[in-house]
Amino acid sequence: MYQLNQTKPYDVVAIGNAILDVLSFTTDEFLASQAMTKGTMQLIDAKQAIDLYQHMGQAEEVSGGSAANTLAGIAQLGAKTAFIGKVYSDQLGEIYRHDLTAVGVEFNTPSNQHGKPTGRSYILVTPDAERTMNTYLGAGSDIHVEDVDAGLMEGCKILYGEGYQWSTPHNKDALRHAFALAKQNGAKVAFTL
């Protein structure tokens, strides 16, 4: 059986997409007016994200993303966790950072000052509880090797890599780099598929 190094300060560190979930109750008619297929998820670009938000009804923002959601749950169970992800220095990025740290997840990756806005997933819920998602990855898809905090790789018992990061060459390079550093420092590496 594999033994975790109990002297390391972080139980779990994760790398993943920082996606702010924007939840809104809607109607089938609204989905049809926006040419959406109910119950699906589609990737959208920045312009589509802005346009959709302008037409949506009242919404609630909640920090999300697969890896961050996992860390939030682990932190609420009492473990020490940290997240490596990218947000932009905009209102949604600040909401994201606040929400994640408020549940006990350390999130010190610097915000982007240039480039893509913070990622978000518009989750439209119809009266029958069906979810239709439109996701703009934004800054969350811009994790590079230099974003990998070597101190976190040295100090983690488990490194958790989000499979959604395996989408571009620079994201793959960042994950490979993090995995190698974590292994060199005796951490267990987990990778979601």
C-alpha positions as CSV (number, residue, x, y, z in Angstrom):
1,M,0.0,0.0,0.0
2,Y,1.2,3.5,-0.8
3,Q,2.0,5.7,2.2
4,L,1.5,9.4,1.9
5,N,4.2,11.7,3.4
6,Q,2.5,13.1,6.5
7,T,5.1,15.9,6.9
8,K,3.9,17.7,3.7
9,P,1.7,20.7,4.5
10,Y,-0.9,20.2,1.6
11,D,-3.0,17.1,1.5
12,V,-4.2,17.8,-2.1
13,V,-3.1,20.3,-4.7
14,A,-5.1,20.5,-7.9
15,I,-4.6,22.0,-11.4
16,G,-7.7,22.8,-13.4
17,N,-10.0,25.1,-15.2
18,A,-11.3,28.0,-13.1
19,I,-14.9,28.3,-14.3
20,L,-17.5,30.4,-12.6
21,D,-20.9,28.7,-12.8
22,V,-23.6,31.2,-13.7
23,L,-27.0,29.6,-12.8
24,S,-30.2,30.9,-14.1
25,F,-33.8,29.5,-14.2
26,T,-35.3,29.8,-17.7
27,T,-37.9,28.4,-20.0
28,D,-37.9,26.1,-23.0
29,E,-39.0,29.1,-25.1
30,F,-35.8,31.0,-24.1
31,L,-33.6,28.0,-25.1
32,A,-35.4,27.8,-28.4
33,S,-35.0,31.6,-29.0
34,Q,-31.2,31.2,-28.4
35,A,-31.0,28.1,-30.8
36,M,-29.9,25.8,-27.9
37,T,-30.5,22.1,-27.7
38,K,-31.9,21.4,-24.2
39,G,-29.8,19.2,-22.0
40,T,-26.5,19.7,-23.8
41,M,-23.2,21.5,-23.2
42,Q,-21.5,23.5,-25.8
43,L,-18.3,25.6,-25.8
44,I,-18.9,29.2,-26.7
45,D,-16.5,32.1,-27.4
46,A,-16.2,35.5,-25.6
47,K,-18.7,37.3,-27.8
48,Q,-21.3,34.6,-27.4
49,A,-20.7,34.6,-23.6
50,I,-21.4,38.4,-23.5
51,D,-24.4,38.2,-25.7
52,L,-26.0,35.3,-23.8
53,Y,-25.5,37.0,-20.4
54,Q,-27.3,40.1,-21.7
55,H,-30.3,38.0,-22.6
56,M,-30.4,35.7,-19.5
57,G,-32.7,36.3,-16.6
58,Q,-31.5,36.8,-13.0
59,A,-28.5,34.6,-12.2
60,E,-26.4,33.3,-9.3
61,E,-22.6,33.0,-9.6
62,V,-20.9,30.1,-7.9
63,S,-17.2,29.1,-8.3
64,G,-16.9,25.8,-10.2
65,G,-14.7,23.6,-12.4
66,S,-14.1,20.0,-11.8
67,A,-10.8,20.2,-9.9
68,A,-11.9,23.2,-7.8
69,N,-15.2,21.5,-6.9
70,T,-13.2,18.5,-5.8
71,L,-10.9,20.6,-3.7
72,A,-13.8,22.5,-2.1
73,G,-15.3,19.2,-1.0
74,I,-12.0,17.9,0.4
75,A,-11.3,21.2,2.2
76,Q,-14.8,21.1,3.8
77,L,-13.8,17.6,5.2
78,G,-10.8,19.3,6.9
79,A,-8.0,18.7,4.5
80,K,-5.5,21.4,3.5
81,T,-5.8,22.1,-0.2
82,A,-4.5,24.5,-2.8
83,F,-5.6,25.2,-6.4
84,I,-3.6,26.2,-9.5
85,G,-5.9,27.8,-12.0
86,K,-6.2,31.0,-14.0
87,V,-8.8,33.8,-13.7
88,Y,-8.6,37.3,-15.2
89,S,-8.5,40.4,-13.0
90,D,-12.2,41.1,-13.6
91,Q,-15.3,41.0,-11.4
92,L,-15.9,37.3,-12.2
93,G,-12.3,36.5,-11.4
94,E,-12.6,38.2,-8.0
95,I,-15.9,36.4,-7.2
96,Y,-14.2,33.1,-8.2
97,R,-11.1,33.7,-6.0
98,H,-13.3,34.8,-3.0
99,D,-15.6,31.8,-3.2
100,L,-12.8,29.3,-3.4
101,T,-10.8,30.8,-0.6
102,A,-13.9,31.2,1.5
103,V,-14.4,27.4,1.6
104,G,-10.8,26.9,2.7
105,V,-8.9,26.3,-0.6
106,E,-5.7,28.3,-1.0
107,F,-5.7,30.0,-4.4
108,N,-2.6,32.2,-5.0
109,T,-2.1,31.8,-8.8
110,P,-1.8,35.4,-10.0
111,S,-4.8,36.8,-12.0
112,N,-4.1,37.5,-15.7
113,Q,-3.8,41.2,-16.4
114,H,-4.1,40.8,-20.2
115,G,-5.8,38.3,-22.4
116,K,-9.0,36.4,-22.0
117,P,-11.6,37.2,-19.3
118,T,-12.5,34.7,-16.5
119,G,-14.1,31.5,-17.7
120,R,-17.7,30.9,-17.0
121,S,-20.4,28.3,-17.7
122,Y,-23.9,29.6,-18.1
123,I,-26.1,26.9,-16.7
124,L,-29.7,27.4,-17.8
125,V,-32.2,25.3,-15.8
126,T,-35.7,24.7,-17.1
127,P,-38.8,23.9,-14.9
128,D,-38.2,20.1,-15.4
129,A,-34.7,20.5,-13.8
130,E,-32.9,19.9,-17.1
131,R,-29.6,21.8,-17.4
132,T,-28.4,23.3,-20.6
133,M,-24.8,24.6,-20.4
134,N,-22.9,27.1,-22.5
135,T,-19.2,27.2,-21.4
136,Y,-16.6,29.8,-22.2
137,L,-13.2,28.5,-21.0
138,G,-11.5,32.0,-21.0
139,A,-8.5,32.5,-18.8
140,G,-9.0,29.0,-17.3
141,S,-7.5,27.4,-20.4
142,D,-4.3,29.5,-20.2
143,I,-2.3,27.6,-17.6
144,H,1.4,27.5,-18.6
145,V,4.5,25.8,-17.1
146,E,5.4,29.1,-15.3
147,D,2.0,29.0,-13.5
148,V,3.0,25.8,-11.7
149,D,4.1,26.7,-8.2
150,A,7.1,24.6,-7.4
151,G,6.6,25.2,-3.7
152,L,3.1,23.6,-3.9
153,M,4.6,20.6,-5.9
154,E,7.2,20.1,-3.1
155,G,4.6,20.5,-0.4
156,C,1.7,18.3,-1.6
157,K,0.9,14.7,-0.6
158,I,-1.4,14.3,-3.7
159,L,-1.4,16.3,-6.9
160,Y,-4.7,16.1,-8.8
161,G,-4.7,17.0,-12.5
162,E,-7.9,17.8,-14.3
163,G,-8.4,16.0,-17.6
164,Y,-10.0,19.0,-19.1
165,Q,-6.6,20.7,-19.0
166,W,-5.4,18.1,-21.6
167,S,-6.7,20.3,-24.4
168,T,-3.8,22.5,-25.7
169,P,0.0,22.0,-25.9
170,H,0.7,24.6,-23.2
171,N,-1.8,23.0,-20.8
172,K,-0.3,19.6,-21.4
173,D,3.2,21.0,-20.9
174,A,2.1,22.5,-17.6
175,L,0.5,19.3,-16.4
176,R,3.5,17.2,-17.4
177,H,5.8,19.6,-15.6
178,A,3.6,19.6,-12.4
179,F,3.4,15.8,-12.5
180,A,7.2,15.4,-12.8
181,L,7.9,17.9,-9.9
182,A,5.3,16.3,-7.7
183,K,6.7,12.8,-8.3
184,Q,10.3,14.0,-7.7
185,N,9.1,15.2,-4.3
186,G,7.3,12.0,-3.3
187,A,3.7,13.0,-4.0
188,K,1.1,10.7,-5.4
189,V,-0.3,11.9,-8.7
190,A,-4.0,11.5,-9.8
191,F,-5.2,12.4,-13.2
192,T,-8.9,12.5,-14.1
193,L,-9.9,11.3,-17.5
